[in-house]
């Protein structure tokens, strides 16, 4: 959505950046009475932090299944608030977002299983330890039974990024980037139709292609866009 990034408090007259605080409340006096000033810009990145410490404690005191409902609720809330346009500036696809999507799917696999394997539970614990620090396990650490969960999680994370990127391109037209984004979208639809049943290398290639598109736009790097196209073409 397009919003005015600068706000002015009607009580104390101080100004602040909504893009930085994500709140209409004055950070100086606390008043809720403020008005937007300045130009409007696209903005989808809500101010939110992911803190999984209480869920790590809950798992330590019980089981993954016991902790799953509250954990999944907080992950969904974080994912819902995650955006990639900050005051008109395009942001990259970050590791925390990818890990949060994967943890949401992985914990669901364990919670729904009557007898989750040790590898599955250890993998969820690994994600739980690192997700809020942007640390996602390498592909060779993913149990076979979690491959589909990663594939679907990454497709969903990339698709959320793709939607914001498409919105950003409305104000910054780039026909070649738009065409590449459409190709990416077709791959994501395929992964979602397969419910994530693709190889780990394909999932990682989609992540890298997405980041190549960002680099192409952020740095005006034609080689990066060509790299994205090559990665996507290799998946057919």
LINCORNOR-V33382 format. One line per field, one symbol per residue. ss: DSSP state (H for helix, E for strand, L for the rest). A space follows every 10 residues. Layout:
BEGIN
ss=???
END
This chain:
BEGIN
ss=LEEEEEEEEL LLLLEEEHHH HLLLLLLLLL LLLEEEEEEE EELLLLLLLL LLHHHHHHHH HLLHHHHHHH HHHHHHHHHH HLLLEELLEE LLLLHHHHHH HHHHHHHHHH HHLLLLLHHH HHHHHHHHHH HHHLLLLLHH HLLHHHHHHH HHHHHHHHHH HHHHHHHHHH HLLLHHHHHH HHHHHHHHHH HHHLLLLLLH HHHHHHHHHH HHHHHHHHHL LHHHHHHHHH HHHLLL
END
